Amino acid sequence: MKRAWDNVERSSVSSSDLVWTTAPVALPVASHLHDSSLLERIQDTGLKPQERFAAATNLAWLRRCAAGDTISVACLRLGPARVLHLPGELFVEYQLNAQKLRPDLFVAMAAYGDYGPGYIGTEIAYGQGGYETSPRASRVAPQVEGVLMNAISRLLDADQVE
């Protein structure tokens, strides 16, 4: 921490260096989410309240996606820095891949902007198992990585043409 603090590079920033760019994305829904089975779970008074609540949360996400709602992925340009704002609880690979896309910049990431999708793993992680990509924790399909990385790439490249 001390070494990082001692090596901070300061930059002057003017109002023209401050830009907010967004890209709407439609995240692919996990295949385990089905309207009728979720409704049954919600209406089953024999289930624990937290199980019914989980079903209601999943149903809300499923219906939101079915209605065509999108989520804004955003990028704050602040001089030589870019701060990406993404939904869900992202795997660290998203941050690392974003930094690789623009090694000429300081790229940071803030997630949890919209927790509707829950955990968002990488495509390969969904086949590897584990809690974060399980039906209990994630509401998106493995193809979500391609959707988000495409948006991240577009946002990070947006200022290269200005």
C-alpha positions, 0 to 999 in steps of 0.5 A: 500500500505504501509503495502504491501511494508513493508511486501515485501519478497525479494528473490535472483534470479540466471539465473537458476531461470528464465524460460519462458514456453508457452502453445498454446491454441485454444480459442473457438469462440463465436456462434454469429460470422458468416462469411457471416453476418460479411462480409455483415456488412463490405460492408454496406456503410449505417452503421457507420464506427465504426460498419463496423470496429467492424465487420471487427475486428470480422471477422479477429478473426473468420477467424484467429480461423478457420485457426487454429491459436493458442494463446500462454499462457505463464508463467515466472518463476522468483524464487518463483514467477510466472507471467502468460501472457494471452490474452484478457481482463480477469475477475479477477477470472482467477487470483484468481483461478491461485493463488489457484492452487499454494498457495505455490508461488507468482502468478501474471497475465498479460493480454492483450497479444493478444486482438483478443478475446476481453473480456474473462469472466468465463463460468457462466458469459456468462449466466448472461449477462452484457457488458463484455460477450455480443456479442459487447465485447467478441469474445469467447464462454463460454467454454473458461474458461476451455481451459484457466484454463487447460493451466494455470494449466499445466504451473503452474505445469510444474516446480513441476516435475523438 
